[in-house]
């Protein structure tokens, strides 16, 4: 029974990187492991929004947008791998800002 619960929480932690708010709508919102990955997913989403805004800037934004998108994709993969392993590792560069969220 305990192992099934842990697998479910790992699943919710992985979902947190794709749609960060979904785990907050379930009973998994009380699990500190899931909350950690929800915060990391939220930071990743905010980073993506910033990248989209930067991509709207003529010339410089057009040049930076593909690079930023690739970096965000790499961070997404890193986060999913960490969640699948059951680890609470910060995402590089942006992960430190996730700790500032309280919910």
Buried (B, 14 or more C-beta within 10 A) or exposed (E): EEEEEEEBBBBBBBBBBEEBEBBBEEEBBEBEBBBBBBBBBBBBBBBBEEBEEBBEEEEEBEEBBEEBBEBBEEBBEBBBEBBEEEEEBBBEEBBEBBEEEEE
